[in-house]
Amino acid sequence: MKKIVLMAFAMSLFAVSCKKEEKVETPVEETTEVVTEVGNLKLVADSTKVSWTAYKTTDKVAVGGSFTEIELKNTQEGTTPEEVLKGASFSIPVSSLFTNNPDRDNKLKQFFFGAMNDTELIGGTINFANGKTKLMLSLNGVAKPVEVEATFENNVFSVNGILNLDDFNGQQAIESINNVCKDLHKGADGVSKTWSEVAISGSVLFE
């Protein structure tokens, strides 16, 4: 009797072990990828602005101005300001200088820019590389890169930097304007001084 029970138990184990293992399929939830198209940025016509701040007296008193005419050329199509402006060139007529003071405007045009070479235009190109923004600036017959800080906020791309006129052989032009404005450039110490550093800024609007 024990043998019969043991044989029946063994056969049941054999039967269970010979059954095909059933696969349980887990349903896969289908997902749809949403692709957002990014459109090209467009420059707003006549939105380019360029301004500057020069300094006088040993206390470094600021004198501000701008250029009312700027031509921006060779822009590209792109979805970022860097793509649009990479390699773009700009041209600024010196005659468009404006400080809201006609007498100062005339002196700067005649005795500062007039003491330089190639005085009609300030030119250059915009370049981006290794996370840096540089203007290849042409002034006084000299072309040199000027590194600037770039920002893009509220559809406005802006650059700000410091231009050292010594890098562009501007000593003669500085001396020329300082001689004409000698008394105006004197501070409390009685020293007349015109600084070689000029803060520059530019901006352009996108849509």
C-alpha positions as a Markdown table, in Angstrom:
| # | Residue | x | y | z |
|---|---|---|---|---|
| 1 | Met | 0.0 | 0.0 | 0.0 |
| 2 | Lys | 2.9 | 2.4 | 0.9 |
| 3 | Lys | 4.5 | 1.6 | -2.5 |
| 4 | Ile | 1.4 | 2.5 | -4.4 |
| 5 | Val | 1.1 | 5.8 | -2.5 |
| 6 | Leu | 4.7 | 6.6 | -3.2 |
| 7 | Met | 4.4 | 5.8 | -6.9 |
| 8 | Ala | 1.3 | 8.0 | -7.2 |
| 9 | Phe | 3.1 | 10.9 | -5.5 |
| 10 | Ala | 6.2 | 10.5 | -7.7 |
| 11 | Met | 4.0 | 10.4 | -10.9 |
| 12 | Ser | 2.2 | 13.6 | -9.8 |
| 13 | Leu | 5.6 | 15.4 | -9.3 |
| 14 | Phe | 6.7 | 14.2 | -12.8 |
| 15 | Ala | 3.5 | 15.4 | -14.3 |
| 16 | Val | 3.8 | 18.8 | -12.8 |
| 17 | Ser | 7.5 | 19.2 | -13.8 |
| 18 | Cys | 6.6 | 18.3 | -17.4 |
| 19 | Lys | 4.0 | 21.0 | -17.8 |
| 20 | Lys | 5.0 | 23.9 | -20.1 |
| 21 | Glu | 5.7 | 27.1 | -18.2 |
| 22 | Glu | 3.2 | 29.7 | -19.2 |
| 23 | Lys | 4.5 | 33.2 | -19.9 |
| 24 | Val | 2.6 | 36.1 | -18.3 |
| 25 | Glu | 2.7 | 39.1 | -20.6 |
| 26 | Thr | 2.7 | 42.5 | -18.9 |
| 27 | Pro | 0.8 | 45.1 | -21.0 |
| 28 | Val | 3.0 | 47.9 | -22.2 |
| 29 | Glu | 1.5 | 51.3 | -22.1 |
| 30 | Glu | 1.9 | 53.2 | -25.4 |
| 31 | Thr | 3.4 | 56.6 | -25.2 |
| 32 | Thr | 3.4 | 59.4 | -27.7 |
| 33 | Glu | 6.4 | 61.7 | -27.9 |
| 34 | Val | 5.5 | 65.3 | -28.3 |
| 35 | Val | 7.9 | 67.3 | -30.4 |
| 36 | Thr | 7.9 | 71.0 | -30.0 |
| 37 | Glu | 9.0 | 72.9 | -33.1 |
| 38 | Val | 11.4 | 75.8 | -32.4 |
| 39 | Gly | 11.0 | 78.6 | -34.9 |
| 40 | Asn | 13.7 | 80.8 | -36.2 |
| 41 | Leu | 14.4 | 84.1 | -34.4 |
| 42 | Lys | 13.9 | 87.2 | -36.5 |
| 43 | Leu | 15.7 | 90.6 | -36.0 |
| 44 | Val | 13.4 | 93.5 | -35.5 |
| 45 | Ala | 14.3 | 96.1 | -38.2 |
| 46 | Asp | 16.2 | 99.2 | -37.0 |
| 47 | Ser | 16.3 | 97.9 | -33.4 |
| 48 | Thr | 20.1 | 97.9 | -33.1 |
| 49 | Lys | 21.5 | 100.3 | -30.5 |
| 50 | Val | 25.1 | 101.2 | -29.6 |
| 51 | Ser | 26.1 | 103.4 | -26.7 |
| 52 | Trp | 29.3 | 104.3 | -24.8 |
| 53 | Thr | 30.6 | 105.9 | -21.6 |
| 54 | Ala | 33.9 | 107.7 | -21.5 |
| 55 | Tyr | 35.5 | 109.2 | -18.4 |
| 56 | Lys | 37.2 | 112.5 | -17.5 |
| 57 | Thr | 39.0 | 113.9 | -14.5 |
| 58 | Thr | 41.0 | 111.9 | -12.0 |
| 59 | Asp | 37.7 | 111.1 | -10.2 |
| 60 | Lys | 36.6 | 109.3 | -13.4 |
| 61 | Val | 33.5 | 111.3 | -14.1 |
| 62 | Ala | 31.3 | 109.5 | -16.7 |
| 63 | Val | 30.3 | 111.1 | -20.0 |
| 64 | Gly | 27.8 | 109.1 | -22.0 |
| 65 | Gly | 26.8 | 109.1 | -25.6 |
| 66 | Ser | 25.5 | 106.9 | -28.4 |
| 67 | Phe | 25.5 | 106.4 | -32.2 |
| 68 | Thr | 22.2 | 106.9 | -33.9 |
| 69 | Glu | 23.1 | 104.9 | -37.1 |
| 70 | Ile | 24.2 | 101.3 | -37.1 |
| 71 | Glu | 24.1 | 98.9 | -40.0 |
| 72 | Leu | 24.0 | 95.2 | -39.2 |
| 73 | Lys | 24.7 | 92.8 | -42.1 |
| 74 | Asn | 25.4 | 89.2 | -42.9 |
| 75 | Thr | 23.0 | 87.7 | -40.3 |
| 76 | Gln | 22.0 | 84.1 | -40.6 |
| 77 | Glu | 18.9 | 82.0 | -39.9 |
| 78 | Gly | 18.8 | 80.4 | -36.5 |
| 79 | Thr | 16.9 | 79.6 | -33.3 |
| 80 | Thr | 19.3 | 81.4 | -31.0 |
| 81 | Pro | 20.9 | 84.8 | -31.1 |
| 82 | Glu | 24.3 | 83.2 | -31.4 |
| 83 | Glu | 23.2 | 81.3 | -34.6 |
| 84 | Val | 21.7 | 84.5 | -36.1 |
| 85 | Leu | 24.5 | 86.8 | -35.3 |
| 86 | Lys | 27.6 | 84.6 | -35.7 |
| 87 | Gly | 29.8 | 86.3 | -38.2 |
| 88 | Ala | 27.5 | 89.2 | -38.6 |
| 89 | Ser | 29.2 | 92.5 | -39.4 |
| 90 | Phe | 28.4 | 96.0 | -38.2 |
| 91 | Ser | 29.2 | 99.5 | -39.5 |
| 92 | Ile | 28.8 | 102.7 | -37.5 |
| 93 | Pro | 29.2 | 106.1 | -39.1 |
| 94 | Val | 31.1 | 108.4 | -36.7 |
| 95 | Ser | 28.9 | 111.3 | -38.0 |
| 96 | Ser | 26.0 | 109.7 | -36.1 |
| 97 | Leu | 27.7 | 110.3 | -32.7 |
| 98 | Phe | 25.2 | 111.9 | -30.2 |
| 99 | Thr | 25.7 | 113.1 | -26.7 |
| 100 | Asn | 22.8 | 115.5 | -26.4 |
| 101 | Asn | 25.3 | 118.3 | -26.4 |
| 102 | Pro | 26.1 | 119.8 | -29.9 |
| 103 | Asp | 29.3 | 121.5 | -28.8 |
| 104 | Arg | 30.6 | 118.2 | -27.3 |
| 105 | Asp | 29.5 | 116.3 | -30.4 |
| 106 | Asn | 31.5 | 118.6 | -32.7 |
| 107 | Lys | 34.6 | 118.5 | -30.5 |
| 108 | Leu | 34.6 | 114.7 | -30.4 |
| 109 | Lys | 34.1 | 114.4 | -34.2 |
| 110 | Gln | 36.7 | 116.9 | -35.0 |
| 111 | Phe | 39.4 | 116.5 | -32.3 |
| 112 | Phe | 39.0 | 112.9 | -31.2 |
| 113 | Phe | 37.9 | 110.9 | -34.2 |
| 114 | Gly | 39.5 | 113.5 | -36.5 |
| 115 | Ala | 42.9 | 112.6 | -34.9 |
| 116 | Met | 42.5 | 109.0 | -35.9 |
| 117 | Asn | 43.0 | 107.1 | -39.2 |
| 118 | Asp | 39.9 | 105.9 | -41.1 |
| 119 | Thr | 37.7 | 108.2 | -39.2 |
| 120 | Glu | 34.4 | 107.8 | -41.1 |
| 121 | Leu | 33.3 | 104.4 | -39.8 |
| 122 | Ile | 33.8 | 102.1 | -36.9 |
| 123 | Gly | 33.4 | 98.5 | -38.1 |
| 124 | Gly | 33.6 | 95.0 | -36.9 |
| 125 | Thr | 32.2 | 91.5 | -36.7 |
| 126 | Ile | 30.5 | 89.4 | -34.0 |
| 127 | Asn | 32.0 | 86.1 | -33.1 |
| 128 | Phe | 31.1 | 83.3 | -30.6 |
| 129 | Ala | 33.5 | 80.6 | -29.5 |
| 130 | Asn | 34.1 | 78.4 | -26.4 |
| 131 | Gly | 31.3 | 80.1 | -24.5 |
| 132 | Lys | 32.7 | 83.6 | -25.2 |
| 133 | Thr | 31.5 | 86.5 | -27.2 |
| 134 | Lys | 34.0 | 88.7 | -29.0 |
| 135 | Leu | 33.8 | 91.8 | -31.3 |
| 136 | Met | 36.5 | 92.0 | -33.9 |
| 137 | Leu | 36.6 | 95.8 | -33.8 |
| 138 | Ser | 38.2 | 98.0 | -36.4 |
| 139 | Leu | 39.1 | 101.5 | -35.1 |
| 140 | Asn | 41.9 | 103.9 | -36.0 |
| 141 | Gly | 43.2 | 101.6 | -38.6 |
| 142 | Val | 43.6 | 98.8 | -36.1 |
| 143 | Ala | 41.5 | 95.5 | -35.9 |
| 144 | Lys | 41.5 | 93.7 | -32.6 |
| 145 | Pro | 39.1 | 91.4 | -30.7 |
| 146 | Val | 37.3 | 92.9 | -27.7 |
| 147 | Glu | 35.7 | 90.4 | -25.3 |
| 148 | Val | 32.2 | 91.3 | -24.1 |
| 149 | Glu | 29.6 | 89.9 | -21.8 |
| 150 | Ala | 26.4 | 88.7 | -23.6 |
| 151 | Thr | 22.9 | 88.3 | -22.3 |
| 152 | Phe | 19.5 | 87.4 | -23.8 |
| 153 | Glu | 16.5 | 88.5 | -21.9 |
| 154 | Asn | 13.0 | 89.5 | -23.0 |
| 155 | Asn | 13.9 | 89.0 | -26.6 |
| 156 | Val | 16.8 | 91.5 | -26.3 |
| 157 | Phe | 20.3 | 90.4 | -27.0 |
| 158 | Ser | 22.8 | 92.7 | -25.3 |
| 159 | Val | 26.6 | 93.0 | -25.1 |
| 160 | Asn | 28.7 | 95.0 | -22.6 |
| 161 | Gly | 32.4 | 95.4 | -22.4 |
| 162 | Ile | 35.4 | 97.7 | -21.9 |
| 163 | Leu | 37.3 | 99.2 | -24.8 |
| 164 | Asn | 40.9 | 100.3 | -24.1 |
| 165 | Leu | 41.9 | 102.9 | -26.6 |
| 166 | Asp | 45.5 | 102.2 | -26.0 |
| 167 | Asp | 45.0 | 98.8 | -27.7 |
| 168 | Phe | 43.9 | 100.8 | -30.8 |
| 169 | Asn | 46.8 | 103.3 | -30.8 |
| 170 | Gly | 44.4 | 105.9 | -29.5 |
| 171 | Gln | 46.9 | 107.9 | -27.4 |
| 172 | Gln | 47.1 | 110.7 | -30.0 |
| 173 | Ala | 43.3 | 111.1 | -30.1 |
| 174 | Ile | 43.1 | 111.1 | -26.3 |
| 175 | Glu | 45.7 | 113.8 | -26.1 |
| 176 | Ser | 44.0 | 115.8 | -28.8 |
| 177 | Ile | 40.5 | 115.9 | -27.1 |
| 178 | Asn | 42.1 | 116.5 | -23.7 |
| 179 | Asn | 43.9 | 119.6 | -25.0 |
| 180 | Val | 40.7 | 121.0 | -26.4 |
| 181 | Cys | 38.7 | 120.2 | -23.3 |
| 182 | Lys | 41.6 | 120.8 | -20.8 |
| 183 | Asp | 39.6 | 122.9 | -18.3 |
| 184 | Leu | 36.5 | 120.8 | -18.7 |
| 185 | His | 38.4 | 117.7 | -17.9 |
| 186 | Lys | 39.9 | 119.1 | -14.7 |
| 187 | Gly | 38.8 | 117.7 | -11.3 |
| 188 | Ala | 39.1 | 119.0 | -7.8 |
| 189 | Asp | 42.8 | 118.3 | -7.8 |
| 190 | Gly | 43.3 | 120.6 | -10.8 |
| 191 | Val | 44.6 | 117.8 | -13.0 |
| 192 | Ser | 43.1 | 117.5 | -16.5 |
| 193 | Lys | 42.6 | 113.9 | -17.5 |
| 194 | Thr | 40.9 | 111.8 | -20.2 |
| 195 | Trp | 40.8 | 108.1 | -19.6 |
| 196 | Ser | 41.7 | 105.5 | -22.2 |
| 197 | Glu | 39.0 | 103.1 | -21.0 |
| 198 | Val | 35.6 | 103.4 | -22.6 |
| 199 | Ala | 32.6 | 101.3 | -21.6 |
| 200 | Ile | 30.7 | 100.1 | -24.7 |
| 201 | Ser | 27.3 | 98.4 | -25.0 |
| 202 | Gly | 25.1 | 97.2 | -27.8 |
| 203 | Ser | 21.7 | 95.6 | -28.2 |
| 204 | Val | 19.3 | 94.2 | -30.8 |
| 205 | Leu | 15.7 | 93.1 | -30.5 |
| 206 | Phe | 14.3 | 89.8 | -31.7 |
| 207 | Glu | 10.8 | 88.6 | -32.4 |
